[in-house]
Amino acid sequence: MGSIVVVFPKKETAVNIRNVLMRGGIEVAGICTTGAQTLQFADNLEEGIIICGYKMQDMLYSELRECLPENFEVLLIASADKWGQGLVKGVIGLPMPIKVYDLLNTIEMMLQNMQRRRRKRREAAKNRNAAQQQVIDQAKSLLMERNQMTEEEAHRYLQKCSMDSGTNMPETARMVLTIMEE
């Protein structure tokens, strides 16, 4: 399941939203008050949903969205005039004042979409041909040898680089091989 991070400049607001979500049966991974904290928190997660207001202490929601990896979505909670001109890609908006029913249903919909995308990625991984798997294995071996990583750490590293760059695993493995063999 995707991780949820609640980000608002006032910690009390974030705590209230977290409590509403938890009463609705949705687990929250953390609370932040700045965009920088959120980005640090997101670095430790594979994917997730960031619930935030229009403006944090150090950045706007659109700047946060630009800095987040592709596997994250943003749920913007703000007055409709703040996002009336349209939203940035990867952002869903809910108008203020927020209704608990709308919040819970929107989060559930976003989590289902994330789960669907995760299934598609797994299917693609299962359908790799032997040449693609060989490239991935070579990159893992090189990482294990040069960086003293375990196979699991090397695999996780390739996954993270793949997600961060928006490329598939075989392509990321080729990039790692090219960079490390120079």
JOPE-V616476 format. One record per residue. RES is the residue in one small letter. PSI is psi in whole degrees, 0 to 359 (NA if undefined). Layout:
{{RES PSI} {RES PSI}}
This chain:
{{m 144} {g 152} {s 144} {i 131} {v 129} {v 127} {v 114} {f 147} {p 328} {k 120} {k 326} {e 321} {t 314} {a 319} {v 318} {n 316} {i 319} {r 316} {n 320} {v 315} {l 316} {m 323} {r 331} {g 3} {g 16} {i 124} {e 139} {v 128} {a 327} {g 171} {i 137} {c 160} {t 348} {t 161} {g 322} {a 317} {q 318} {t 316} {l 321} {q 316} {f 317} {a 332} {d 334} {n 0} {l 150} {e 317} {e 166} {g 184} {i 129} {i 120} {i 120} {c 169} {g 180} {y 321} {k 129} {m 184} {q 330} {d 356} {m 166} {l 163} {y 324} {s 323} {e 321} {l 314} {r 318} {e 327} {c 344} {l 149} {p 161} {e 333} {n 9} {f 143} {e 156} {v 131} {l 110} {l 124} {i 106} {a 166} {s 146} {a 330} {d 337} {k 328} {w 20} {g 330} {q 349} {g 158} {l 157} {v 151} {k 137} {g 11} {v 134} {i 140} {g 143} {l 132} {p 152} {m 149} {p 144} {i 143} {k 135} {v 317} {y 314} {d 317} {l 309} {l 317} {n 321} {t 316} {i 316} {e 317} {m 316} {m 319} {l 321} {q 320} {n 319} {m 320} {q 320} {r 315} {r 322} {r 317} {r 319} {k 319} {r 319} {r 319} {e 318} {a 322} {a 322} {k 332} {n 16} {r 143} {n 174} {a 323} {a 318} {q 316} {q 324} {q 320} {v 317} {i 315} {d 322} {q 317} {a 319} {k 316} {s 316} {l 317} {l 319} {m 319} {e 311} {r 330} {n 8} {q 48} {m 155} {t 169} {e 321} {e 317} {e 319} {a 318} {h 315} {r 320} {y 313} {l 319} {q 312} {k 315} {c 321} {s 314} {m 317} {d 323} {s 347} {g 24} {t 164} {n 168} {m 314} {p 320} {e 318} {t 318} {a 319} {r 319} {m 317} {v 316} {l 318} {t 315} {i 317} {m 339} {e 356} {e NA}}
